[in-house]
Amino acid sequence: MDRSDPAAQRADRSDTLGRKVREAELATGLAHTMSKNDVLDGYLNVVEFTGNVYGVEAAAHAYFGTTAAALTVPQAALLAGMVNNPSLYDPYDHPQQAKDRRNVVIAVMAQVAMITPAQAAAATAAPLDVLPDGPVVPGSTCMAAAPDAGFFCQYAVDYVEKAGITADQLATGGYTIRTTMDPAASAAAKAAVEANVPTRQNGVANTFAVVRPGHDGHEVVAMVANRNYGTDAAQGERATDIVADPSNVFGAGSSFKIFTTAAALENGTVVFDSALPNPATDCFTPPNANRHTACYPVANDGTSYPDPISLQDALATSPNVAFVGLEARTGLPSVIAMAQRLGLRDSLASNDAGGTPVTDPADPRSQDPQYNQPQSQYFQNLLSFTLGVSPVSTLEMANVAATIDSDGVWCPPNPIEAVTDRDGHPVAVPQQACEQVIAPGLAHTLAAGLSQDTVSGTSAAAARTAGWTRPDIGKTGTTNASESVAYVGGVGGLTGYAASSMVFADGTHPQELCPGSPVHLGDCGHGAFGGTVAAPPFFATMSKLLAGTPDVPVPGPDPAYLQPAPHPVGG
């Protein structure tokens, strides 16, 4: 009641006769509703020790590295003695006073026959035996979370704050927040990315997110990176949420061809079994061109692609010319809108540097469209969009795959299962409503188109090496200079998982990514590819999560998308 009133708080703590009378009245009332054991139990759960340690369970961890249930007699006696005056009986600052006080408690325990005289003698002779350099107290922020939970923790905090629970309420409200994080998924993903790129590898990040598809919610089950969430860059830590934020500033490469394909199928520009023009090189005129506008030159990576090429084969093998041509015919506004609908909400709201659009007139960047416009506006006339050259969120790309596997239903990637207050009452955490953003038939047709990447496409060799044979959807991505590679996929449909793995240069001197054990920066000629470098963590993680479960087939194309006609937008 007096949380925001310091004067009232001081009055509440003042040593006055009135305060003592009020406390006596409260104690008398409490005695009629609770047993002495219950009162003691409640007190011991909240009593303050030194070093911002509250309650005996926390104290057992902080002083002895154990649980309250496992405390020995001398350990329990030390904590029981401390509550009378935690500062005076602090075992670190005042070890002798703490020991003397502990021994008084032990003597009383023997006096009331809670322990035998022999046990009392042994306990009295025992050293304090507290943890060195303690008390060892977990940090109060997500940077103190376990290595596979830090980025998830920060995303969960940001999520509930955006939902209306303030930072002050989180700090003082006594909330219990139950998240959707799956420890098995997080551990498997963390092991996979660290095997691919060590935590302290110079200049190379591997982010990974896993989302459960669903018609009424997309639960986030893992958000990890080879990096850990923290402030020590030398130890491979990063102080921003590089999994949730559009931190991959180099882009997700050809995985953005998903959006061009979806928009083209919906518009009727192509059908599922269309053949796409695919010369080795071409030059395309941007949408809003005049006689001074130069065409946009595009070349395929190699000369082995057929011309024309089927849509499904194009998705599997990823020729650039075919997709830039398809994007030009479909229209950039439709392609960008499709990316937003399928899941790139925050990414497209950021600027082309991955930050908030700069609008301050005093900032020179406010005059530069690359910085002052959201990506959704900036790329309206840039045919490079389908090649995935823009900053993007790993989590949002995983949610794109979840939307496809959810029969075209987009839901916000949700990390929260439930929130209760200090009295155990539910606390509402509002979220955006799920939306049928594309027709189920389009989602199934898109999934069918993406079902060959691990069979005959750009990740097939890595899949065979990993022993991966499950039906799935997938799309690789590699940026032009190999500063970023990506794999976006899903397995198991509505009953499985969707995920995104991105490996990108994250240091102050970005270079080409080179494959190897580990992945590293260098000048290796052809560089890394999404299929060879970003896909293996997907196979490793999903193999562990789905071990022992049956295969779930990928749906075939909907007959409506075999006909050359536009289709209804959305559901």
N, C-alpha and C positions, 0 to 999 in steps of 0.2 A: 504494500500500500504506500510505503514511503520511499519507493525505489528511486524516484526522481527528486527527492527533497532531502538534501544533505543535513539541513538543520533538524528536521524531524528524526533523521537517522541518529544524530548525536543525542537527541533527547531520549530516544529509545534505549540508548546504551548508558545513560547517566546513572550514577549511583545515588538514587534518591529513595526516600521512603515510599513515595507513590509508585515508583517502578516495582519495588519489591512486593508491594501489596497486589499490584496487577499480576505479577508473575505467580504469586501464591494462589490467586484466584484461578488463573489458567491451569496451574498444576492440580488444584483440587478438582476442577472440571475434567481434566484429562484422566485422573485416577478413577473416575466413574465410568469411563468408556474404554480404557485400555489397561491390560495387566502390566505389572512392573517389568516383566520380561519383554513385553512388546514395546514399552517405553524405552527400555535400554537398547533393544534392537534398533529402533528408529534413531536413537541418539548416536549409536555407534556407526550408523550408516552415513551420518552427516558431520560428525565431529571433526574439527579442524586440527590438523597436525602442522608441522612447519613445512615450508616450501610449497605452499599451495596444494597440500595433500588433504583431501577430505574423505573421511570414512575409513574404517579399519581395512576394508578390502584394498582400497588404493594404498593405504599405508603399508600393508603387507608386501605389495609389489614394490613400493618406493624404497622401503628400508631393508627388505630382505629378499626381494626377487621371488616371492612365493605368493600363495593365496592365503586368505584368512583361515580357511579350513585346515591348512597344512602348517600353521604356525606351531612352533615348539613352545614349551612352557616359558622359558626365559624370553623368547621373542614376544609372546602374547603379554607377558607381564610388563615388558618395556613399554609396549603400546598403551596398555591400560594405565600405567603410571604417568605417561606423557600427557594425557588429556587434562590433567589438573593444571598444568602450566607448560604448554608445548615449547615455549621459548626457553624456559629455565631448564627443562629436562630434554633438550635437544641433544641426541647422542653424538652429533658431530661437533657442535660448538661447546657443549658441556658434558663430556663423556662420563666424568666421575659422578656428577649430580644425577645423570640419567641412570647410571648403574646403581647408585644408592637407592634411588626411587624404585627402580625395578625390584631390588632385593626386598624392599618393604612390602611390595605387592606379593612377592613369592612367600614371604613369611606369613602374611595374612592368609594366603591360599592354604598353607600347611596348617595354620591355626584352625581353619574351618573344615579341615579334612578333605579339601578338594584334591590335594596331592599328599603323598607320603613324606615323612621326614627325609627319607633317602632321596626322593625326587627333588625335594626342596634344596637339599645340600648340593646336588648335582647342578641344579638350575642356578643357584647362587654363585657357584664356582665358574660358571660358563662365561666366556667373554661376550661383549656386546654383539660382535659378529655381524654388524650392519654392512651393507654394500659399500665398497670404497667410493669416495667422491660423490656421495649421495646427499639427500635422497634422490634416487633416479626417477624423475617424473617425466612422463611423456609430454611432448610439446602440446601447446593448446591450438595448433593449426594443423592443416592437412599435410604440412611438410614433415610432421612427425609420424605420419601414417606408414604402414609397411610399404616396401618398395613397389609391390604390385597394386597398391591401393591409393597412392597419393593423388594421381591425376583424377581418378574416379571420385575421391573424396572432395576435391575442389570443385568438380563439376556438380556434385550433389549440393554443396553449399551454395554455389551460384544459382542453381536451379530453384532451391527453396526461397532464396532471397528474391529472385525474379517473380516468384509466386506470391510474394507479399509478406514473408516472415523476415523481419529486419535482423541485421547483424546483432543489435542489442538484445533482441528477443532470443536469438540463438545462444548468446553468451550467458544470459541470465534466466532464461525461461524454464530450465530443467527439462527440455524436450528429449525424448528418445526418438531417434530417426533410424528407421529400418530401411536399408537400401536394397536394390535389386541385384547388387553385386554377387556373383557366383564365385566363391573362393577357388573352386576347381578350374573354372574357365580362366580366371585371372592368373592362377599359378601356371597353367599350361601355356597361356599366351605370353606371359613374362619370360618363361623358360625358352620359348621359341624365338622371341626377338633378341634375347641376350645371346643365344647360340648363333644367331645370324649376324648381330652387331654388338660387340661388348659395350657395357655401359660407358666406359671411358674412351671409347674409340674416337679419335680426333675427327671432328667435323661431320659425323654421320649419325643421323637419328633414324630409328625404326619405330614408328608409332603403329598401334594396333587397337582396334575397337571391335567388340562383338555385341550384336543386338539380336533379341528374339523377335521374330515377326509376330504379327497378331492383328486381328480386326479391331480390337478395342484398346490396344496399347502396344508400344514397342519398348520393351524393357531392355535397358543397358545392363549387360552382365559382366563386361570386362572393358577396361580402358587402361592400357599399359603402353610403355615404351621401353626401349633399351635404356633410355635416360631415367633418372629418378626425380621425383618432385622435390626441389630444394634450391638452395642458393649457391652451392659450391660448384661452380662450372668446371673446375679442375677435376672434380670427382664425377663428372658426367651428369651433374644435376641441372635442371632447368626450372626457373621460377615462374613460368607461365604454363597454362594448360595446353601443351602442344598436341594433345590428342583431340580436345574439343574445339579449340580455336582454329581459324584458318591459318595455321602456322606453316604449312607446307607452301611457301611462297612461290615455288617453282611449278606447282601444279601436279595434277594426277594423270597427265598425259592422255593417252588414247582411251582411258576409261570413260572420258567425257563423250565418246562416240555412242554411249548408251542413250544420251539425251537426244542426239540427232536422229538415231534410229527410232526412238519412241515417238518423237514429233512427226517424223516422216510417215510412219505407219498410221498415226492418228489422222494426219492431214490427207492421207490417201496419195501422197507423193510416190510411195512405193507400196508393194504388198510383200508378204513374207518370202515368196519365191522369186522376187524381182532380181534381175541382173543389173549390176551397177557399172556404168562406164568407169574404166580404171586404167588409163594410160600411165606409163611410167612417170611422166611429169605433166603438169598442166599449170595454167595461170588463170585465176578466177577473179572476176570483177566484183568488188565489194558492193553491197546493196545500194548505198547512197553515193553513187559515183557521178562524177562529171568528166568532161573531156580531159581534165588534168590528172584524174585519178589513175594511179598505176595499178595494174592487176596484181593479185596476190599469188606468187609462185609457190607451187607445192610439188614435192617429189616423194615417191615411195622409197622405203628403206630396202633397196635391193630391186632386182629385175625379175624375180621368179613368180610374181603375182599374175594370174590370168586377167585378161581384158576381153570381155567384161567378167565380173566376179559376182557370184550369188551373194545375197545379203547375209545369209548365215555364215558362209565362208569368210566374208569380209569382217564380220564380227569376231570370228575366230583368229584370223591372221592379220587384221588391222591395217590395211593399206590406207595411207593418208589421202591420196588423190580421190579415191572413191568416196570417202566421207566428207571431205571439204566440198566436193561437187554435190553430194546429197544435201549438205547443209545449205549451200547456195540456192538449191532448188526449193528446199523446204521453207527457208526464211529464218534469219537469225532471231527475230522476235519470238517465233514459235519454239525454237530450240532452247533459248534462254528461259522462256516461261516454263518449258517442260523440266528443265534442271531445277528450277525453283519449286515446282509442284512435287517432283519426286523426292526432294529433300534438302536441296542446298539453300536453306533459308538464311542462315547467318553468313555463310560464305559469300553469297551474292549481295548481301547487304554491306559487306566490307569493301574497301577500295582495292585497287590492283596491287597494293603493297600488303594486304591482309589486315589493315587497320580500319579504324573508323574514318569515314570520309572527312577531309579537312575543310572546314568552313570559315575558320578565323581569317579575316582579311589581312591581319598582320603576319600571317604565315605565308611565305612565298608559294608553298605547295597548294594553297587554296586556288591558285590560278591554273593549276595543272590537272587536266581531266583524270590522269592516272591516280591522283590523290584526292581530288575533290568530288569524284563521282563514285557511287556504288558500282560494283562490277555489273550488276543487272543493267545499268545504263551505259557503262564504259564500253562493253563488248557488243553493243547493238550494231556496230558497223565493222566488226573485226572478225573475219572468217577463221582466225586462229582459235576461236573459242572451242570448237569441237576437238582440237588437238590437246586440250587440257593444259593451257599455259598460265592459268590464273590461280591465285592463292585459294586453298581449299582445306576444309576440315576433314580429318580422318574419320571422326565419329559420324559426320553427316554423310560421307560416302558409304559407310556401313549401313546407315539408315536408308539410303537409296536402294541398296540390295534388299533390305527388309521390306520396303514398300512394294517392290516387285514380287517378292515371295508372299506378301500379304494380299494377293489378288488386287493390287493397285490401291490399297488403303495406306495413306500416310498417317503416321502418328508422331508426335514429338518424341525424340529419344529420352525416355524417362528413367532416372536413376532411383526414384523413391517408391518404396512399397507402402510405407505407412509412417505417420508422425503422431506421437502422443505427447500430451503435456505432463507436468510433474505429478498429476493426479491420475494419470492413465487414460485420460479422455482423448479421443481422436481429434487431431487438428487437420483441418482441410488444407490440401495443397492443390490449388486450382492448376489445371494445365489446358493447353490448347486442345480443342476437340479434334478427334481423328477425322480425316477427310478421304472420301473416295476420289482420288486425284486423277486416276486413269481408269478406264473401263476394265473389269476383270479379264475380258477377252484380250485386250491389249497387253495386260500384264502377263498373261499366259503366253501370248505370241512372242513378247519380248524375252521371256524366260527361255522359250524354245530356241530363239535366236542365239542366246548366250550359253547354250548347253554344250557347245563343242570346244570351248577353249582348252579344257583339260584333256580332251580326246584327240583333237587334231590341230589345235591352235597353238598360240604362243606360250602357253604354260604346260603343254603336253609332256615335254621332256622332263620338266621338274616334277610333274605329277607321277610319271613312271618311276623316277628315282625315289620318290617318297612312298611308292607303293599305293598311290591314291587311285581308286577305281570307282568311287561313288558318283552317282548322277548329281550334277550340280549346275549352278549358273556361275559364270565368271567372266571378267574382262581385265586384261592387263593394261598398263599404261607406262610409257617411257617418254620423258621429255626430250627435246631435240638435242640438248647437250648432255643428256644423262645425269643431270643434277638432281633428278627425282624420278623414282619408279614406283609403280603402284599395282596392287591387285585388289579387286573388289569382287566379292562372291557371296554365294549363299548355298547352303546344303540342307536338305530335309524339308524344304518348303515351310509351311506354317508350323510344323512341329520341330523345326531345326534351328539353325543359326544363320545370321548374315554377318559378314565381317569385312573389314578393310585393313589392308596392310600397306603402309607407305614408308619407303626408305628415301631419305632426302638429305642434302647437304644442309647442315644447320650451324655451321661455324661462321666466323668473320671473313674467311677467305674460301668461299665455296668453289668446288671444282667438280670435275666429272667423277661419278661413282664408278668404282671398279669392282667386278665380282671377285670373290675369293673367300677364304676363311681366315680372317673376317672380311666383310665388305669394307672397302677403304676408299679414300680419295686418291686421285692420281691422274695420269695422262695415259690411259690404256688403250687408246685407239677407238674401239667400238663401244666401250663402256658397258654399264650394267643394263639389264632389261627387267621389266616388270615380271615376266614369266620366270626368269632365273633367279632374281634377287628378292622381290617382294612376295611372290607366291609361296615359297617354301614355309614361312611361318604360318600361313593359312593352313597348309596341309598338315603340319605338325600339330597345331592346336586342335583342328577339327578331328583328326584321327584319335586324339585322346578323349575328346568330349563325346564322340559318337561311338566309341568302342563298344561292340556288342549289340548295337542297335541295327535294325534292318534298313536297307536302302529305301529311299522315297523317290519315285520317278519324277522327272521334270515334266510338267504338262506340255502337250503339243500345241501347235499354233491353232488359234481359233479360226474356224472357217470364214468368219466375216472379214478377216485380214488377209484372205487370199483373193479378195475382190478389189479392183482399183476404184475405190470410192472413199470420200472423207467420212470420218466416224465422229460420233458425239464427243465433245470435249469433256473430260472428267468421267464421272460415273454414269 
